[in-house]
Amino acid sequence: SRPEPILYSRPCPSRHSHLFNMQNESGDNVDLYVPRKCSYTNRLIASKDHGSVQINVANVDPVTGVATGDATPYALVGFLRFKSEGDMALTSLVQKKDAELLTVAE
């Protein structure tokens, strides 16, 4: 007769990855890969999406017009770039951010 297979009590991480949360003792996230979302379409950017980009746009002081040293990151999925809509999406995101800053400043 055949021996009984060994059954493991812990589920396979590849099929049940939502059950595991990789955190260190202080509670910081230590996963090797954290997926990004497109800033324009809110789609998840897959790890194999080599057409996706993340662009950091410098923040500018509205009074002096000089860069402040920090930046706002925008992630764009490769699908948008493939359809030649990446520049339109980035322009729309930056204009929306500028409008928000102007309403807060007033």
N, CA, C and O atoms as a GROMACS GRO file, in nm:
protein
  424
    1SER      N    1   0.083  -0.118   0.000
    1SER     CA    2   0.000   0.000   0.000
    1SER      C    3   0.088   0.125   0.000
    1SER      O    4   0.203   0.122   0.043
    2ARG      N    5   0.031   0.233  -0.048
    2ARG     CA    6   0.103   0.360  -0.058
    2ARG      C    7   0.101   0.433   0.076
    2ARG      O    8   0.004   0.423   0.151
    3PRO      N    9   0.208   0.507   0.105
    3PRO     CA   10   0.207   0.588   0.228
    3PRO      C   11   0.115   0.708   0.211
    3PRO      O   12   0.096   0.758   0.100
    4GLU      N   13   0.060   0.753   0.319
    4GLU     CA   14  -0.029   0.870   0.317
    4GLU      C   15   0.053   0.996   0.287
    4GLU      O   16   0.165   1.010   0.337
    5PRO      N   17   0.000   1.089   0.205
    5PRO     CA   18   0.073   1.213   0.176
    5PRO      C   19   0.082   1.300   0.300
    5PRO      O   20  -0.004   1.296   0.388
    6ILE      N   21   0.188   1.378   0.306
    6ILE     CA   22   0.206   1.468   0.418
    6ILE      C   23   0.124   1.594   0.392
    6ILE      O   24   0.138   1.658   0.288
    7LEU      N   25   0.040   1.628   0.485
    7LEU     CA   26  -0.044   1.748   0.473
    7LEU      C   27   0.015   1.857   0.562
    7LEU      O   28   0.042   1.835   0.680
    8TYR      N   29   0.034   1.973   0.504
    8TYR     CA   30   0.089   2.085   0.577
    8TYR      C   31  -0.025   2.170   0.630
    8TYR      O   32  -0.125   2.190   0.561
    9SER      N   33  -0.009   2.220   0.750
    9SER     CA   34  -0.115   2.299   0.812
    9SER      C   35  -0.118   2.442   0.760
    9SER      O   36  -0.221   2.509   0.769
   10ARG      N   37  -0.007   2.490   0.705
   10ARG     CA   38  -0.001   2.627   0.654
   10ARG      C   39  -0.035   2.628   0.505
   10ARG      O   40   0.022   2.550   0.430
   11PRO      N   41  -0.127   2.715   0.460
   11PRO     CA   42  -0.163   2.719   0.318
   11PRO      C   43  -0.048   2.769   0.233
   11PRO      O   44   0.044   2.835   0.282
   12CYS      N   45  -0.054   2.737   0.107
   12CYS     CA   46   0.049   2.780   0.011
   12CYS      C   47   0.040   2.931  -0.006
   12CYS      O   48  -0.067   2.982  -0.037
   13PRO      N   49   0.151   3.006   0.012
   13PRO     CA   50   0.145   3.153   0.003
   13PRO      C   51   0.106   3.205  -0.134
   13PRO      O   52   0.051   3.315  -0.143
   14SER      N   53   0.133   3.131  -0.241
   14SER     CA   54   0.102   3.182  -0.373
   14SER      C   55  -0.048   3.186  -0.398
   14SER      O   56  -0.098   3.275  -0.468
   15ARG      N   57  -0.122   3.089  -0.341
   15ARG     CA   58  -0.266   3.088  -0.362
   15ARG      C   59  -0.341   3.168  -0.256
   15ARG      O   60  -0.453   3.213  -0.280
   16HIS      N   61  -0.282   3.185  -0.142
   16HIS     CA   62  -0.349   3.251  -0.031
   16HIS      C   63  -0.267   3.370   0.018
   16HIS      O   64  -0.252   3.389   0.139
   17SER      N   65  -0.216   3.447  -0.073
   17SER     CA   66  -0.129   3.558  -0.034
   17SER      C   67  -0.204   3.665   0.045
   17SER      O   68  -0.142   3.742   0.117
   18HIS      N   69  -0.337   3.670   0.032
   18HIS     CA   70  -0.412   3.771   0.106
   18HIS      C   71  -0.419   3.738   0.255
   18HIS      O   72  -0.459   3.823   0.335
   19LEU      N   73  -0.381   3.615   0.294
   19LEU     CA   74  -0.384   3.577   0.434
   19LEU      C   75  -0.259   3.620   0.509
   19LEU      O   76  -0.258   3.621   0.633
   20PHE      N   77  -0.153   3.655   0.438
   20PHE     CA   78  -0.027   3.688   0.499
   20PHE      C   79   0.000   3.836   0.484
   20PHE      O   80  -0.021   3.894   0.378
   21ASN      N   81   0.047   3.896   0.592
   21ASN     CA   82   0.083   4.037   0.588
   21ASN      C   83   0.227   4.047   0.636
   21ASN      O   84   0.255   4.024   0.754
   22MET      N   85   0.318   4.080   0.546
   22MET     CA   86   0.459   4.084   0.579
   22MET      C   87   0.491   4.214   0.652
   22MET      O   88   0.506   4.319   0.589
   23GLN      N   89   0.501   4.207   0.785
   23GLN     CA   90   0.535   4.323   0.865
   23GLN      C   91   0.644   4.285   0.963
   23GLN      O   92   0.651   4.171   1.010
   24ASN      N   93   0.729   4.380   0.994
   24ASN     CA   94   0.830   4.355   1.096
   24ASN      C   95   0.772   4.383   1.233
   24ASN      O   96   0.653   4.411   1.246
   25GLU      N   97   0.856   4.376   1.337
   25GLU     CA   98   0.807   4.391   1.474
   25GLU      C   99   0.750   4.529   1.503
   25GLU      O  100   0.662   4.542   1.589
   26SER      N  101   0.798   4.631   1.432
   26SER     CA  102   0.747   4.766   1.456
   26SER      C  103   0.622   4.798   1.374
   26SER      O  104   0.567   4.907   1.387
   27GLY      N  105   0.577   4.704   1.288
   27GLY     CA  106   0.455   4.723   1.211
   27GLY      C  107   0.476   4.782   1.074
   27GLY      O  108   0.379   4.814   1.005
   28ASP      N  109   0.602   4.799   1.030
   28ASP     CA  110   0.630   4.852   0.896
   28ASP      C  111   0.611   4.744   0.792
   28ASP      O  112   0.641   4.627   0.816
   29ASN      N  113   0.560   4.782   0.675
   29ASN     CA  114   0.538   4.689   0.565
   29ASN      C  115   0.672   4.653   0.502
   29ASN      O  116   0.748   4.741   0.463
   30VAL      N  117   0.701   4.523   0.493
   30VAL     CA  118   0.830   4.478   0.440
   30VAL      C  119   0.812   4.384   0.322
   30VAL      O  120   0.901   4.303   0.294
   31ASP      N  121   0.702   4.394   0.251
   31ASP     CA  122   0.681   4.311   0.132
   31ASP      C  123   0.786   4.346   0.028
   31ASP      O  124   0.830   4.460   0.019
   32LEU      N  125   0.825   4.247  -0.052
   32LEU     CA  126   0.924   4.271  -0.156
   32LEU      C  127   0.864   4.351  -0.271
   32LEU      O  128   0.934   4.430  -0.334
   33TYR      N  129   0.736   4.331  -0.300
   33TYR     CA  130   0.672   4.401  -0.411
   33TYR      C  131   0.538   4.456  -0.366
   33TYR      O  132   0.450   4.380  -0.325
   34VAL      N  133   0.522   4.585  -0.372
   34VAL     CA  134   0.395   4.650  -0.341
   34VAL      C  135   0.343   4.710  -0.471
   34VAL      O  136   0.406   4.800  -0.525
   35PRO      N  137   0.230   4.662  -0.522
   35PRO     CA  138   0.182   4.712  -0.651
   35PRO      C  139   0.142   4.859  -0.644
   35PRO      O  140   0.091   4.907  -0.542
   36ARG      N  141   0.166   4.930  -0.755
   36ARG     CA  142   0.126   5.070  -0.766
   36ARG      C  143  -0.006   5.079  -0.839
   36ARG      O  144  -0.048   4.985  -0.907
   37LYS      N  145  -0.072   5.193  -0.825
   37LYS     CA  146  -0.195   5.219  -0.900
   37LYS      C  147  -0.171   5.338  -0.991
   37LYS      O  148  -0.098   5.431  -0.957
   38CYS      N  149  -0.234   5.332  -1.108
   38CYS     CA  150  -0.224   5.443  -1.202
   38CYS      C  151  -0.295   5.563  -1.141
   38CYS      O  152  -0.406   5.552  -1.089
   39SER      N  153  -0.231   5.678  -1.147
   39SER     CA  154  -0.288   5.799  -1.089
   39SER      C  155  -0.409   5.849  -1.168
   39SER      O  156  -0.492   5.921  -1.113
   40TYR      N  157  -0.419   5.812  -1.293
   40TYR     CA  158  -0.527   5.862  -1.380
   40TYR      C  159  -0.645   5.766  -1.386
   40TYR      O  160  -0.760   5.809  -1.373
   41THR      N  161  -0.619   5.635  -1.404
   41THR     CA  162  -0.727   5.538  -1.422
   41THR      C  163  -0.755   5.454  -1.299
   41THR      O  164  -0.854   5.382  -1.296
   42ASN      N  165  -0.671   5.462  -1.197
   42ASN     CA  166  -0.680   5.380  -1.075
   42ASN      C  167  -0.666   5.231  -1.103
   42ASN      O  168  -0.706   5.150  -1.020
   43ARG      N  169  -0.609   5.194  -1.217
   43ARG     CA  170  -0.580   5.053  -1.245
   43ARG      C  171  -0.455   5.013  -1.169
   43ARG      O  172  -0.365   5.094  -1.149
   44LEU      N  173  -0.449   4.886  -1.128
   44LEU     CA  174  -0.325   4.836  -1.070
   44LEU      C  175  -0.220   4.822  -1.179
   44LEU      O  176  -0.251   4.777  -1.290
   45ILE      N  177  -0.099   4.860  -1.149
   45ILE     CA  178   0.011   4.846  -1.244
   45ILE      C  179   0.080   4.713  -1.214
   45ILE      O  180   0.138   4.696  -1.107
   46ALA      N  181   0.072   4.620  -1.307
   46ALA     CA  182   0.128   4.488  -1.288
   46ALA      C  183   0.280   4.494  -1.287
   46ALA      O  184   0.340   4.587  -1.341
   47SER      N  185   0.341   4.394  -1.225
   47SER     CA  186   0.488   4.392  -1.219
   47SER      C  187   0.549   4.371  -1.357
   47SER      O  188   0.664   4.410  -1.379
   48LYS      N  189   0.477   4.312  -1.450
   48LYS     CA  190   0.528   4.287  -1.584
   48LYS      C  191   0.491   4.396  -1.683
   48LYS      O  192   0.518   4.382  -1.803
   49ASP      N  193   0.430   4.504  -1.636
   49ASP     CA  194   0.393   4.616  -1.724
   49ASP      C  195   0.516   4.704  -1.743
   49ASP      O  196   0.539   4.797  -1.666
   50HIS      N  197   0.594   4.674  -1.845
   50HIS     CA  198   0.718   4.747  -1.868
   50HIS      C  199   0.696   4.879  -1.941
   50HIS      O  200   0.791   4.954  -1.962
   51GLY      N  201   0.572   4.909  -1.980
   51GLY     CA  202   0.542   5.036  -2.044
   51GLY      C  203   0.497   5.142  -1.945
   51GLY      O  204   0.478   5.258  -1.984
   52SER      N  205   0.481   5.106  -1.818
   52SER     CA  206   0.436   5.202  -1.719
   52SER      C  207   0.552   5.290  -1.675
   52SER      O  208   0.668   5.249  -1.679
   53VAL      N  209   0.519   5.411  -1.632
   53VAL     CA  210   0.620   5.506  -1.585
   53VAL      C  211   0.571   5.572  -1.456
   53VAL      O  212   0.451   5.578  -1.429
   54GLN      N  213   0.666   5.620  -1.379
   54GLN     CA  214   0.635   5.705  -1.265
   54GLN      C  215   0.713   5.833  -1.283
   54GLN      O  216   0.836   5.831  -1.292
   55ILE      N  217   0.642   5.944  -1.289
   55ILE     CA  218   0.703   6.075  -1.316
   55ILE      C  219   0.687   6.162  -1.193
   55ILE      O  220   0.576   6.177  -1.141
   56ASN      N  221   0.796   6.219  -1.146
   56ASN     CA  222   0.793   6.311  -1.033
   56ASN      C  223   0.790   6.453  -1.087
   56ASN      O  224   0.882   6.496  -1.157
   57VAL      N  225   0.685   6.527  -1.055
   57VAL     CA  226   0.669   6.666  -1.098
   57VAL      C  227   0.704   6.755  -0.980
   57VAL      O  228   0.647   6.741  -0.872
   58ALA      N  229   0.797   6.847  -1.002
   58ALA     CA  230   0.844   6.933  -0.894
   58ALA      C  231   0.733   7.025  -0.846
   58ALA      O  232   0.655   7.078  -0.925
   59ASN      N  233   0.726   7.044  -0.714
   59ASN     CA  234   0.634   7.141  -0.656
   59ASN      C  235   0.699   7.278  -0.661
   59ASN      O  236   0.818   7.294  -0.632
   60VAL      N  237   0.620   7.378  -0.699
   60VAL     CA  238   0.671   7.514  -0.719
   60VAL      C  239   0.601   7.608  -0.623
   60VAL      O  240   0.480   7.599  -0.603
   61ASP      N  241   0.678   7.698  -0.564
   61ASP     CA  242   0.621   7.800  -0.476
   61ASP      C  243   0.540   7.898  -0.561
   61ASP      O  244   0.595   7.956  -0.655
   62PRO      N  245   0.410   7.917  -0.532
   62PRO     CA  246   0.327   8.002  -0.617
   62PRO      C  247   0.367   8.150  -0.615
   62PRO      O  248   0.336   8.223  -0.709
   63VAL      N  249   0.433   8.194  -0.511
   63VAL     CA  250   0.471   8.335  -0.501
   63VAL      C  251   0.599   8.364  -0.578
   63VAL      O  252   0.604   8.456  -0.660
   64THR      N  253   0.702   8.284  -0.553
   64THR     CA  254   0.832   8.311  -0.615
   64THR      C  255   0.851   8.238  -0.747
   64THR      O  256   0.930   8.283  -0.830
   65GLY      N  257   0.780   8.128  -0.770
   65GLY     CA  258   0.795   8.051  -0.892
   65GLY      C  259   0.918   7.963  -0.893
   65GLY      O  260   0.962   7.917  -0.998
   66VAL      N  261   0.975   7.939  -0.775
   66VAL     CA  262   1.095   7.857  -0.761
   66VAL      C  263   1.055   7.720  -0.705
   66VAL      O  264   0.965   7.709  -0.622
   67ALA      N  265   1.124   7.616  -0.753
   67ALA     CA  266   1.096   7.480  -0.705
   67ALA      C  267   1.128   7.471  -0.557
   67ALA      O  268   1.229   7.523  -0.511
   68THR      N  269   1.041   7.404  -0.481
   68THR     CA  270   1.056   7.394  -0.336
   68THR      C  271   1.148   7.280  -0.295
   68THR      O  272   1.191   7.276  -0.179
   69GLY      N  273   1.180   7.190  -0.383
   69GLY     CA  274   1.267   7.078  -0.349
   69GLY      C  275   1.196   6.946  -0.334
   69GLY      O  276   1.259   6.841  -0.341
   70ASP      N  277   1.066   6.948  -0.313
   70ASP     CA  278   0.991   6.824  -0.308
   70ASP      C  279   0.910   6.808  -0.436
   70ASP      O  280   0.897   6.903  -0.515
   71ALA      N  281   0.856   6.689  -0.457
   71ALA     CA  282   0.788   6.659  -0.583
   71ALA      C  283   0.664   6.576  -0.557
   71ALA      O  284   0.651   6.512  -0.452
   72THR      N  285   0.573   6.576  -0.653
   72THR     CA  286   0.453   6.494  -0.649
   72THR      C  287   0.468   6.382  -0.751
   72THR      O  288   0.485   6.410  -0.870
   73PRO      N  289   0.462   6.255  -0.707
   73PRO     CA  290   0.478   6.144  -0.803
   73PRO      C  291   0.345   6.111  -0.871
   73PRO      O  292   0.240   6.110  -0.808
   74TYR      N  293   0.352   6.085  -1.000
   74TYR     CA  294   0.237   6.040  -1.079
   74TYR      C  295   0.277   5.911  -1.150
   74TYR      O  296   0.378   5.906  -1.219
   75ALA      N  297   0.198   5.806  -1.132
   75ALA     CA  298   0.223   5.678  -1.197
   75ALA      C  299   0.123   5.661  -1.311
   75ALA      O  300   0.003   5.680  -1.291
   76LEU      N  301   0.172   5.626  -1.428
   76LEU     CA  302   0.086   5.606  -1.545
   76LEU      C  303   0.104   5.463  -1.596
   76LEU      O  304   0.217   5.417  -1.613
   77VAL      N  305  -0.006   5.395  -1.619
   77VAL     CA  306  -0.005   5.258  -1.666
   77VAL      C  307   0.035   5.254  -1.813
   77VAL      O  308   0.009   5.349  -1.887
   78GLY      N  309   0.096   5.145  -1.856
   78GLY     CA  310   0.142   5.132  -1.993
   78GLY      C  311   0.029   5.135  -2.094
   78GLY      O  312   0.050   5.173  -2.210
   79PHE      N  313  -0.092   5.095  -2.053
   79PHE     CA  314  -0.209   5.097  -2.140
   79PHE      C  315  -0.237   5.238  -2.192
   79PHE      O  316  -0.268   5.256  -2.309
   80LEU      N  317  -0.224   5.338  -2.104
   80LEU     CA  318  -0.246   5.478  -2.146
   80LEU      C  319  -0.140   5.523  -2.245
   80LEU      O  320  -0.170   5.590  -2.344
   81ARG      N  321  -0.016   5.486  -2.218
   81ARG     CA  322   0.093   5.526  -2.306
   81ARG      C  323   0.081   5.458  -2.441
   81ARG      O  324   0.116   5.518  -2.543
   82PHE      N  325   0.033   5.334  -2.442
   82PHE     CA  326   0.016   5.262  -2.568
   82PHE      C  327  -0.091   5.330  -2.655
   82PHE      O  328  -0.080   5.331  -2.777
   83LYS      N  329  -0.194   5.385  -2.590
   83LYS     CA  330  -0.300   5.455  -2.663
   83LYS      C  331  -0.265   5.600  -2.692
   83LYS      O  332  -0.349   5.675  -2.742
   84SER      N  333  -0.143   5.642  -2.662
   84SER     CA  334  -0.094   5.779  -2.684
   84SER      C  335  -0.175   5.882  -2.606
   84SER      O  336  -0.199   5.992  -2.654
   85GLU      N  337  -0.217   5.846  -2.486
   85GLU     CA  338  -0.292   5.938  -2.401
   85GLU      C  339  -0.217   5.971  -2.273
   85GLU      O  340  -0.275   6.029  -2.181
   86GLY      N  341  -0.090   5.935  -2.265
   86GLY     CA  342  -0.012   5.960  -2.144
   86GLY      C  343   0.010   6.107  -2.117
   86GLY      O  344   0.000   6.151  -2.003
   87ASP      N  345   0.039   6.185  -2.221
   87ASP     CA  346   0.062   6.328  -2.201
   87ASP      C  347  -0.066   6.400  -2.160
   87ASP      O  348  -0.063   6.491  -2.077
   88MET      N  349  -0.178   6.358  -2.218
   88MET     CA  350  -0.307   6.418  -2.181
   88MET      C  351  -0.342   6.385  -2.036
   88MET      O  352  -0.393   6.469  -1.963
   89ALA      N  353  -0.313   6.261  -1.994
   89ALA     CA  354  -0.343   6.219  -1.858
   89ALA      C  355  -0.256   6.295  -1.758
   89ALA      O  356  -0.307   6.341  -1.656
   90LEU      N  357  -0.127   6.308  -1.787
   90LEU     CA  358  -0.037   6.379  -1.696
   90LEU      C  359  -0.076   6.527  -1.687
   90LEU      O  360  -0.075   6.584  -1.578
   91THR      N  361  -0.109   6.589  -1.799
   91THR     CA  362  -0.152   6.729  -1.798
   91THR      C  363  -0.279   6.746  -1.715
   91THR      O  364  -0.290   6.841  -1.638
   92SER      N  365  -0.373   6.656  -1.729
   92SER     CA  366  -0.497   6.662  -1.653
   92SER      C  367  -0.472   6.647  -1.503
   92SER      O  368  -0.531   6.720  -1.423
   93LEU      N  369  -0.385   6.553  -1.465
   93LEU     CA  370  -0.354   6.533  -1.324
   93LEU      C  371  -0.287   6.656  -1.263
   93LEU      O  372  -0.320   6.696  -1.151
   94VAL      N  373  -0.192   6.716  -1.335
   94VAL     CA  374  -0.121   6.833  -1.284
   94VAL      C  375  -0.214   6.952  -1.274
   94VAL      O  376  -0.207   7.028  -1.177
   95GLN      N  377  -0.302   6.971  -1.372
   95GLN     CA  378  -0.397   7.082  -1.367
   95GLN      C  379  -0.495   7.065  -1.251
   95GLN      O  380  -0.531   7.163  -1.185
   96LYS      N  381  -0.538   6.942  -1.226
   96LYS     CA  382  -0.628   6.915  -1.114
   96LYS      C  383  -0.560   6.946  -0.981
   96LYS      O  384  -0.622   7.003  -0.891
   97LYS      N  385  -0.433   6.909  -0.969
   97LYS     CA  386  -0.356   6.938  -0.847
   97LYS      C  387  -0.338   7.087  -0.829
   97LYS      O  388  -0.349   7.137  -0.717
   98ASP      N  389  -0.309   7.160  -0.938
   98ASP     CA  390  -0.294   7.306  -0.931
   98ASP      C  391  -0.425   7.372  -0.887
   98ASP      O  392  -0.424   7.465  -0.806
   99ALA      N  393  -0.538   7.324  -0.940
   99ALA     CA  394  -0.668   7.381  -0.902
   99ALA      C  395  -0.695   7.359  -0.754
   99ALA      O  396  -0.749   7.447  -0.686
  100GLU      N  397  -0.658   7.241  -0.702
  100GLU     CA  398  -0.677   7.213  -0.561
  100GLU      C  399  -0.591   7.306  -0.475
  100GLU      O  400  -0.637   7.356  -0.372
  101LEU      N  401  -0.467   7.330  -0.516
  101LEU     CA  402  -0.378   7.416  -0.440
  101LEU      C  403  -0.425   7.561  -0.442
  101LEU      O  404  -0.410   7.632  -0.342
  102LEU      N  405  -0.482   7.605  -0.556
  102LEU     CA  406  -0.531   7.742  -0.563
  102LEU      C  407  -0.652   7.764  -0.474
  102LEU      O  408  -0.664   7.870  -0.413
  103THR      N  409  -0.741   7.666  -0.466
  103THR     CA  410  -0.860   7.681  -0.382
  103THR      C  411  -0.823   7.677  -0.235
  103THR      O  412  -0.888   7.743  -0.153
  104VAL      N  413  -0.719   7.600  -0.199
  104VAL     CA  414  -0.676   7.595  -0.060
  104VAL      C  415  -0.606   7.725  -0.021
  104VAL      O  416  -0.621   7.772   0.092
  105ALA      N  417  -0.530   7.784  -0.113
  105ALA     CA  418  -0.454   7.906  -0.086
  105ALA      C  419  -0.545   8.028  -0.069
  105ALA      O  420  -0.508   8.124  -0.001
  106GLU      N  421  -0.663   8.025  -0.129
  106GLU     CA  422  -0.753   8.141  -0.123
  106GLU      C  423  -0.834   8.145   0.002
  106GLU      O  424  -0.914   8.237   0.020
   0.00000   0.00000   0.00000
